[in-house]
Amino acid sequence: MPMTPTYGFEYETPLTKPGITLTGDSDGSSPILAEQVEVALAGVDSRLASVEGDVAILQTSSPTDTGWLALSVTGAAGWTLASAVYRRWGPMVGIRVEYERTGADIVAGAAGNIVGDPQVFTINTVEARPSQQWQFLFHASVTSGGCVLNTAGVLDITDAHSNSSIATNNFIRFSTTYFGSVFS
């Protein structure tokens, strides 16, 4: 037997008259358990009913996961697309893009700067573009470095390891997650 009332409901103890919570005693001096439960359940029902609309709104606006989808990209001159996919979950977008360098070597200077910040590709899939400019790292066949993806979906490489290069036939990989330009 509990030592304290749950929800404040009456319950029988070895010291009370048997059946008192069922009948309220012959003179009605004791509360009837079923009536106490009914009042408490009505309160729970009322609170539940008051939030059902909010729950429905949350269910309809909950993020959806697209799974990995083909990403439409247009490569800049000197690049050939190897693969491009993206995934959306609510406001978040993840991309994985790989290109092969088919143009002239791109060489980083002694300080790592790549003159002109060459463009690699543009994301055509609007819902996969970032909500703000996004800087992250790329990995190439023999070097790695920094790049920037702007809100128009244009990706430029900005720097790499000192005196390194992205040579013809090297692959370059981009993988990052950011807030997208639209919520789904």
CYANA upper distance limits for C-alpha pairs under 8 A (distance plus 0.5 A):
  1 MET  CA     13 THR  CA      7.67
  5 PRO  CA      9 PHE  CA      6.09
  5 PRO  CA     10 GLU  CA      7.02
  5 PRO  CA     11 TYR  CA      7.71
  9 PHE  CA     33 LEU  CA      6.97
  9 PHE  CA     36 GLN  CA      6.88
  9 PHE  CA     37 VAL  CA      7.90
 10 GLU  CA     21 THR  CA      7.03
 10 GLU  CA     31 PRO  CA      7.42
 10 GLU  CA     32 ILE  CA      8.11
 10 GLU  CA     33 LEU  CA      6.48
 11 TYR  CA     21 THR  CA      6.76
 11 TYR  CA     33 LEU  CA      7.79
 12 GLU  CA     16 THR  CA      6.42
 12 GLU  CA     17 LYS  CA      8.11
 12 GLU  CA     18 PRO  CA      7.59
 12 GLU  CA     19 GLY  CA      8.10
 12 GLU  CA     20 ILE  CA      7.67
 12 GLU  CA     21 THR  CA      7.11
 16 THR  CA     20 ILE  CA      7.85
 19 GLY  CA     23 THR  CA      6.90
 19 GLY  CA     25 ASP  CA      8.33
 20 ILE  CA     24 GLY  CA      5.74
 20 ILE  CA     25 ASP  CA      5.58
 20 ILE  CA     30 SER  CA      7.36
 20 ILE  CA     32 ILE  CA      8.07
 21 THR  CA     25 ASP  CA      8.14
 21 THR  CA     30 SER  CA      7.52
 21 THR  CA     31 PRO  CA      6.92
 21 THR  CA     32 ILE  CA      5.35
 21 THR  CA     33 LEU  CA      5.66
 22 LEU  CA     32 ILE  CA      6.01
 22 LEU  CA     33 LEU  CA      6.70
 22 LEU  CA     34 ALA  CA      7.71
 23 THR  CA     28 GLY  CA      8.15
 23 THR  CA     32 ILE  CA      6.53
 24 GLY  CA     28 GLY  CA      5.36
 24 GLY  CA     29 SER  CA      6.67
 24 GLY  CA     30 SER  CA      4.91
 24 GLY  CA     31 PRO  CA      5.68
 24 GLY  CA     32 ILE  CA      5.38
 25 ASP  CA     29 SER  CA      6.69
 25 ASP  CA     30 SER  CA      6.42
 31 PRO  CA     35 GLU  CA      8.25
 31 PRO  CA     36 GLN  CA      7.98
 32 ILE  CA     36 GLN  CA      7.06
 33 LEU  CA     37 VAL  CA      6.69
 34 ALA  CA     38 GLU  CA      6.60
 35 GLU  CA     39 VAL  CA      6.86
 36 GLN  CA     40 ALA  CA      6.84
 37 VAL  CA     41 LEU  CA      6.55
 38 GLU  CA     42 ALA  CA      6.61
 39 VAL  CA     43 GLY  CA      6.89
 40 ALA  CA     44 VAL  CA      6.88
 41 LEU  CA     45 ASP  CA      6.55
 42 ALA  CA     46 SER  CA      6.59
 43 GLY  CA     47 ARG  CA      6.75
 44 VAL  CA     48 LEU  CA      6.59
 45 ASP  CA     49 ALA  CA      6.54
 46 SER  CA     50 SER  CA      6.73
 47 ARG  CA     51 VAL  CA      7.18
 48 LEU  CA     52 GLU  CA      6.75
 49 ALA  CA     53 GLY  CA      8.43
 51 VAL  CA     55 VAL  CA      6.73
 52 GLU  CA     56 ALA  CA      6.68
 53 GLY  CA     57 ILE  CA      6.79
 54 ASP  CA     58 LEU  CA      6.77
 55 VAL  CA     59 GLN  CA      6.66
 56 ALA  CA     60 THR  CA      6.82
 57 ILE  CA     61 SER  CA      6.71
 58 LEU  CA     62 SER  CA      6.29
 62 SER  CA     90 GLY  CA      7.88
 63 PRO  CA     89 TRP  CA      6.29
 63 PRO  CA     90 GLY  CA      4.49
 63 PRO  CA     91 PRO  CA      8.09
 63 PRO  CA    184 SER  CA      6.52
 64 THR  CA     88 ARG  CA      8.05
 64 THR  CA     89 TRP  CA      5.89
 64 THR  CA     90 GLY  CA      6.19
 64 THR  CA    184 SER  CA      6.90
 65 ASP  CA     87 ARG  CA      7.85
 65 ASP  CA     88 ARG  CA      6.25
 65 ASP  CA     89 TRP  CA      4.90
 65 ASP  CA     90 GLY  CA      7.51
 66 THR  CA     87 ARG  CA      6.37
 66 THR  CA     88 ARG  CA      5.95
 66 THR  CA     89 TRP  CA      7.08
 67 GLY  CA     87 ARG  CA      5.96
 67 GLY  CA     88 ARG  CA      7.60
 68 TRP  CA     85 VAL  CA      6.66
 68 TRP  CA     86 TYR  CA      5.99
 68 TRP  CA     87 ARG  CA      5.22
 68 TRP  CA     88 ARG  CA      8.49
 69 LEU  CA     85 VAL  CA      5.86
 69 LEU  CA     86 TYR  CA      5.89
 69 LEU  CA     87 ARG  CA      6.65
 70 ALA  CA     84 ALA  CA      6.69
 70 ALA  CA     85 VAL  CA      5.06
 70 ALA  CA     86 TYR  CA      6.93
 71 LEU  CA     84 ALA  CA      5.70
 71 LEU  CA     85 VAL  CA      5.09
 71 LEU  CA     86 TYR  CA      6.13
 71 LEU  CA    123 ILE  CA      7.95
 71 LEU  CA    124 ASN  CA      8.29
 71 LEU  CA    125 THR  CA      6.88
 71 LEU  CA    128 ALA  CA      8.39
 72 SER  CA     84 ALA  CA      7.82
 72 SER  CA    123 ILE  CA      6.68
 72 SER  CA    124 ASN  CA      5.74
 72 SER  CA    125 THR  CA      5.97
 73 VAL  CA     84 ALA  CA      7.93
 73 VAL  CA    121 PHE  CA      6.91
 73 VAL  CA    122 THR  CA      5.95
 73 VAL  CA    123 ILE  CA      4.99
 73 VAL  CA    124 ASN  CA      5.71
 73 VAL  CA    125 THR  CA      7.80
 74 THR  CA    121 PHE  CA      5.93
 74 THR  CA    122 THR  CA      5.73
 74 THR  CA    123 ILE  CA      7.16
 74 THR  CA    124 ASN  CA      7.47
 75 GLY  CA     79 TRP  CA      6.38
 75 GLY  CA     80 THR  CA      7.13
 75 GLY  CA     81 LEU  CA      7.24
 75 GLY  CA    120 VAL  CA      6.40
 75 GLY  CA    121 PHE  CA      4.68
 75 GLY  CA    122 THR  CA      6.99
 76 ALA  CA    119 GLN  CA      6.63
 76 ALA  CA    120 VAL  CA      5.72
 76 ALA  CA    121 PHE  CA      5.76
 76 ALA  CA    122 THR  CA      8.21
 77 ALA  CA    103 GLY  CA      7.83
 77 ALA  CA    120 VAL  CA      8.43
 78 GLY  CA    101 ARG  CA      6.57
 78 GLY  CA    102 THR  CA      5.32
 78 GLY  CA    103 GLY  CA      4.37
 78 GLY  CA    104 ALA  CA      7.72
 79 TRP  CA     99 TYR  CA      6.73
 79 TRP  CA    100 GLU  CA      6.19
 79 TRP  CA    101 ARG  CA      5.29
 79 TRP  CA    102 THR  CA      5.71
 79 TRP  CA    103 GLY  CA      7.08
 79 TRP  CA    120 VAL  CA      7.23
 80 THR  CA     99 TYR  CA      6.03
 80 THR  CA    100 GLU  CA      5.65
 80 THR  CA    101 ARG  CA      7.05
 80 THR  CA    102 THR  CA      7.04
 81 LEU  CA     98 GLU  CA      6.91
 81 LEU  CA     99 TYR  CA      5.04
 81 LEU  CA    100 GLU  CA      6.86
 82 ALA  CA     97 VAL  CA      8.24
 82 ALA  CA     98 GLU  CA      5.81
 82 ALA  CA     99 TYR  CA      5.60
 82 ALA  CA    100 GLU  CA      7.04
 83 SER  CA     96 ARG  CA      8.29
 83 SER  CA     97 VAL  CA      6.15
 83 SER  CA     98 GLU  CA      5.70
 83 SER  CA     99 TYR  CA      7.54
 84 ALA  CA     95 ILE  CA      7.95
 84 ALA  CA     96 ARG  CA      6.26
 84 ALA  CA     97 VAL  CA      4.75
 84 ALA  CA     98 GLU  CA      6.88
 85 VAL  CA     95 ILE  CA      6.37
 85 VAL  CA     96 ARG  CA      5.96
 85 VAL  CA     97 VAL  CA      6.96
 86 TYR  CA     93 VAL  CA      7.37
 86 TYR  CA     94 GLY  CA      5.95
 86 TYR  CA     95 ILE  CA      4.82
 86 TYR  CA     96 ARG  CA      6.84
 86 TYR  CA    128 ALA  CA      7.51
 87 ARG  CA     93 VAL  CA      6.14
 87 ARG  CA     94 GLY  CA      5.67
 87 ARG  CA     95 ILE  CA      7.09
 88 ARG  CA     92 MET  CA      6.15
 88 ARG  CA     93 VAL  CA      5.08
 88 ARG  CA     94 GLY  CA      7.04
 88 ARG  CA    128 ALA  CA      8.05
 88 ARG  CA    184 SER  CA      8.15
 89 TRP  CA     93 VAL  CA      7.08
 89 TRP  CA    184 SER  CA      7.69
 90 GLY  CA    183 PHE  CA      5.98
 90 GLY  CA    184 SER  CA      5.30
 91 PRO  CA    179 PHE  CA      5.93
 91 PRO  CA    180 GLY  CA      5.94
 91 PRO  CA    181 SER  CA      8.17
 91 PRO  CA    182 VAL  CA      7.02
 91 PRO  CA    183 PHE  CA      5.10
 91 PRO  CA    184 SER  CA      6.91
 92 MET  CA    177 THR  CA      7.32
 92 MET  CA    178 TYR  CA      6.13
 92 MET  CA    179 PHE  CA      5.09
 92 MET  CA    180 GLY  CA      6.12
 93 VAL  CA    128 ALA  CA      6.63
 93 VAL  CA    129 ARG  CA      8.47
 93 VAL  CA    130 PRO  CA      8.26
 93 VAL  CA    177 THR  CA      5.97
 93 VAL  CA    178 TYR  CA      5.94
 93 VAL  CA    179 PHE  CA      6.49
 93 VAL  CA    180 GLY  CA      6.04
 94 GLY  CA    175 SER  CA      7.88
 94 GLY  CA    176 THR  CA      6.19
 94 GLY  CA    177 THR  CA      4.65
 94 GLY  CA    178 TYR  CA      7.07
 95 ILE  CA    128 ALA  CA      8.41
 95 ILE  CA    174 PHE  CA      8.00
 95 ILE  CA    175 SER  CA      6.04
 95 ILE  CA    176 THR  CA      6.20
 95 ILE  CA    177 THR  CA      6.98
 96 ARG  CA    173 ARG  CA      7.85
 96 ARG  CA    174 PHE  CA      6.16
 96 ARG  CA    175 SER  CA      4.98
 96 ARG  CA    176 THR  CA      7.50
 97 VAL  CA    173 ARG  CA      6.33
 97 VAL  CA    174 PHE  CA      5.64
 97 VAL  CA    175 SER  CA      7.05
 98 GLU  CA    171 PHE  CA      7.35
 98 GLU  CA    172 ILE  CA      6.18
 98 GLU  CA    173 ARG  CA      4.96
 98 GLU  CA    174 PHE  CA      6.82
 99 TYR  CA    171 PHE  CA      6.16
 99 TYR  CA    172 ILE  CA      5.93
 99 TYR  CA    173 ARG  CA      7.15
100 GLU  CA    168 THR  CA      8.32
100 GLU  CA    169 ASN  CA      6.35
100 GLU  CA    170 ASN  CA      6.23
100 GLU  CA    171 PHE  CA      4.87
100 GLU  CA    172 ILE  CA      6.84
101 ARG  CA    105 ASP  CA      8.42
101 ARG  CA    166 ILE  CA      7.78
101 ARG  CA    167 ALA  CA      7.23
101 ARG  CA    168 THR  CA      5.55
101 ARG  CA    169 ASN  CA      5.69
101 ARG  CA    170 ASN  CA      6.01
101 ARG  CA    171 PHE  CA      6.68
101 ARG  CA    172 ILE  CA      8.05
102 THR  CA    168 THR  CA      5.67
102 THR  CA    169 ASN  CA      6.33
103 GLY  CA    168 THR  CA      6.43
104 ALA  CA    167 ALA  CA      7.43
104 ALA  CA    168 THR  CA      6.46
105 ASP  CA    165 SER  CA      6.94
105 ASP  CA    166 ILE  CA      6.11
105 ASP  CA    167 ALA  CA      4.75
105 ASP  CA    168 THR  CA      6.08
106 ILE  CA    114 ILE  CA      7.96
106 ILE  CA    165 SER  CA      5.91
106 ILE  CA    166 ILE  CA      5.60
106 ILE  CA    167 ALA  CA      6.87
107 VAL  CA    114 ILE  CA      6.94
107 VAL  CA    163 ASN  CA      7.25
107 VAL  CA    164 SER  CA      6.48
107 VAL  CA    165 SER  CA      4.78
107 VAL  CA    166 ILE  CA      7.03
108 ALA  CA    112 GLY  CA      5.44
108 ALA  CA    113 ASN  CA      5.84
108 ALA  CA    114 ILE  CA      5.21
108 ALA  CA    115 VAL  CA      8.07
108 ALA  CA    159 ASP  CA      7.02
108 ALA  CA    160 ALA  CA      6.34
108 ALA  CA    161 HIS  CA      7.33
108 ALA  CA    162 SER  CA      6.49
108 ALA  CA    163 ASN  CA      5.58
108 ALA  CA    164 SER  CA      5.93
108 ALA  CA    165 SER  CA      6.44
109 GLY  CA    113 ASN  CA      5.92
109 GLY  CA    114 ILE  CA      6.96
109 GLY  CA    162 SER  CA      6.43
109 GLY  CA    163 ASN  CA      5.55
109 GLY  CA    164 SER  CA      8.11
110 ALA  CA    162 SER  CA      5.38
110 ALA  CA    163 ASN  CA      5.61
111 ALA  CA    162 SER  CA      6.00
111 ALA  CA    163 ASN  CA      8.17
112 GLY  CA    159 ASP  CA      5.85
112 GLY  CA    160 ALA  CA      5.60
112 GLY  CA    161 HIS  CA      5.72
112 GLY  CA    162 SER  CA      4.64
112 GLY  CA    163 ASN  CA      6.97
112 GLY  CA    164 SER  CA      8.26
113 ASN  CA    158 THR  CA      7.04
113 ASN  CA    159 ASP  CA      5.06
113 ASN  CA    160 ALA  CA      7.15
113 ASN  CA    162 SER  CA      8.23
114 ILE  CA    118 PRO  CA      8.25
114 ILE  CA    157 ILE  CA      8.05
114 ILE  CA    158 THR  CA      6.12
114 ILE  CA    159 ASP  CA      5.48
114 ILE  CA    160 ALA  CA      7.57
115 VAL  CA    158 THR  CA      8.33
116 GLY  CA    158 THR  CA      8.44
117 ASP  CA    156 ASP  CA      6.16
117 ASP  CA    157 ILE  CA      5.82
117 ASP  CA    158 THR  CA      5.20
117 ASP  CA    159 ASP  CA      8.10
118 PRO  CA    156 ASP  CA      5.88
118 PRO  CA    157 ILE  CA      6.25
118 PRO  CA    158 THR  CA      7.83
119 GLN  CA    154 VAL  CA      7.69
119 GLN  CA    155 LEU  CA      6.28
119 GLN  CA    156 ASP  CA      4.65
119 GLN  CA    157 ILE  CA      6.96
120 VAL  CA    154 VAL  CA      8.39
120 VAL  CA    155 LEU  CA      6.34
120 VAL  CA    156 ASP  CA      6.31
120 VAL  CA    157 ILE  CA      7.69
121 PHE  CA    154 VAL  CA      6.53
121 PHE  CA    155 LEU  CA      6.06
121 PHE  CA    156 ASP  CA      8.09
122 THR  CA    152 ALA  CA      8.19
122 THR  CA    153 GLY  CA      5.58
122 THR  CA    154 VAL  CA      4.79
122 THR  CA    155 LEU  CA      6.64
123 ILE  CA    128 ALA  CA      7.81
123 ILE  CA    129 ARG  CA      7.19
123 ILE  CA    152 ALA  CA      8.15
123 ILE  CA    153 GLY  CA      5.06
123 ILE  CA    154 VAL  CA      6.94
124 ASN  CA    153 GLY  CA      7.53
125 THR  CA    129 ARG  CA      7.54
126 VAL  CA    153 GLY  CA      8.28
126 VAL  CA    181 SER  CA      8.16
127 GLU  CA    180 GLY  CA      7.04
127 GLU  CA    181 SER  CA      6.61
127 GLU  CA    182 VAL  CA      6.28
128 ALA  CA    180 GLY  CA      6.50
128 ALA  CA    181 SER  CA      7.73
129 ARG  CA    150 ASN  CA      8.40
129 ARG  CA    151 THR  CA      6.48
129 ARG  CA    152 ALA  CA      7.30
129 ARG  CA    153 GLY  CA      5.74
129 ARG  CA    180 GLY  CA      6.12
129 ARG  CA    181 SER  CA      6.31
130 PRO  CA    134 TRP  CA      7.53
130 PRO  CA    149 LEU  CA      8.07
130 PRO  CA    150 ASN  CA      7.40
130 PRO  CA    151 THR  CA      5.79
130 PRO  CA    153 GLY  CA      7.66
130 PRO  CA    178 TYR  CA      6.84
130 PRO  CA    179 PHE  CA      6.28
130 PRO  CA    180 GLY  CA      4.89
130 PRO  CA    181 SER  CA      5.78
131 SER  CA    151 THR  CA      6.44
131 SER  CA    179 PHE  CA      6.35
131 SER  CA    180 GLY  CA      5.52
131 SER  CA    181 SER  CA      4.65
131 SER  CA    182 VAL  CA      8.18
132 GLN  CA    150 ASN  CA      7.09
132 GLN  CA    151 THR  CA      5.99
132 GLN  CA    179 PHE  CA      8.44
132 GLN  CA    181 SER  CA      8.36
133 GLN  CA    148 VAL  CA      7.48
133 GLN  CA    149 LEU  CA      6.29
133 GLN  CA    150 ASN  CA      4.81
133 GLN  CA    151 THR  CA      6.21
134 TRP  CA    148 VAL  CA      6.13
134 TRP  CA    149 LEU  CA      5.62
134 TRP  CA    150 ASN  CA      6.76
134 TRP  CA    178 TYR  CA      8.10
135 GLN  CA    146 GLY  CA      7.56
135 GLN  CA    147 CYS  CA      6.24
135 GLN  CA    148 VAL  CA      4.90
135 GLN  CA    149 LEU  CA      6.84
136 PHE  CA    146 GLY  CA      6.31
136 PHE  CA    147 CYS  CA      6.19
136 PHE  CA    148 VAL  CA      7.00
136 PHE  CA    176 THR  CA      7.61
137 LEU  CA    144 SER  CA      7.57
137 LEU  CA    145 GLY  CA      5.97
137 LEU  CA    146 GLY  CA      5.00
137 LEU  CA    147 CYS  CA      6.46
137 LEU  CA    174 PHE  CA      7.78
138 PHE  CA    144 SER  CA      6.02
138 PHE  CA    145 GLY  CA      6.00
138 PHE  CA    146 GLY  CA      6.50
138 PHE  CA    147 CYS  CA      7.15
138 PHE  CA    172 ILE  CA      7.39
138 PHE  CA    173 ARG  CA      6.24
138 PHE  CA    174 PHE  CA      5.55
138 PHE  CA    175 SER  CA      7.79
139 HIS  CA    143 THR  CA      6.87
139 HIS  CA    144 SER  CA      4.87
139 HIS  CA    145 GLY  CA      7.29
139 HIS  CA    172 ILE  CA      6.19
139 HIS  CA    173 ARG  CA      5.70
139 HIS  CA    174 PHE  CA      7.28
140 ALA  CA    144 SER  CA      5.97
140 ALA  CA    166 ILE  CA      7.42
140 ALA  CA    170 ASN  CA      7.34
140 ALA  CA    171 PHE  CA      5.98
140 ALA  CA    172 ILE  CA      4.48
140 ALA  CA    173 ARG  CA      6.51
141 SER  CA    166 ILE  CA      8.05
141 SER  CA    170 ASN  CA      5.91
141 SER  CA    171 PHE  CA      5.87
141 SER  CA    172 ILE  CA      6.93
142 VAL  CA    164 SER  CA      8.45
142 VAL  CA    165 SER  CA      8.20
142 VAL  CA    166 ILE  CA      7.85
142 VAL  CA    170 ASN  CA      8.31
143 THR  CA    160 ALA  CA      7.22
143 THR  CA    161 HIS  CA      6.82
143 THR  CA    164 SER  CA      6.96
143 THR  CA    165 SER  CA      7.46
143 THR  CA    166 ILE  CA      7.67
144 SER  CA    160 ALA  CA      6.04
144 SER  CA    161 HIS  CA      6.91
145 GLY  CA    157 ILE  CA      8.21
145 GLY  CA    158 THR  CA      8.04
145 GLY  CA    159 ASP  CA      5.88
145 GLY  CA    160 ALA  CA      4.38
145 GLY  CA    161 HIS  CA      6.76
146 GLY  CA    157 ILE  CA      6.58
146 GLY  CA    158 THR  CA      6.08
146 GLY  CA    159 ASP  CA      5.76
146 GLY  CA    160 ALA  CA      6.85
147 CYS  CA    155 LEU  CA      7.38
147 CYS  CA    156 ASP  CA      6.07
147 CYS  CA    157 ILE  CA      4.61
147 CYS  CA    158 THR  CA      5.65
147 CYS  CA    159 ASP  CA      7.59
148 VAL  CA    155 LEU  CA      6.11
148 VAL  CA    156 ASP  CA      5.97
148 VAL  CA    157 ILE  CA      6.94
148 VAL  CA    158 THR  CA      7.64
149 LEU  CA    153 GLY  CA      6.59
149 LEU  CA    154 VAL  CA      6.06
149 LEU  CA    155 LEU  CA      4.85
149 LEU  CA    156 ASP  CA      7.14
150 ASN  CA    154 VAL  CA      6.03
150 ASN  CA    155 LEU  CA      7.16
151 THR  CA    181 SER  CA      8.21
160 ALA  CA    164 SER  CA      7.22
160 ALA  CA    165 SER  CA      8.25
166 ILE  CA    170 ASN  CA      6.63
166 ILE  CA    171 PHE  CA      8.49
166 ILE  CA    172 ILE  CA      8.48
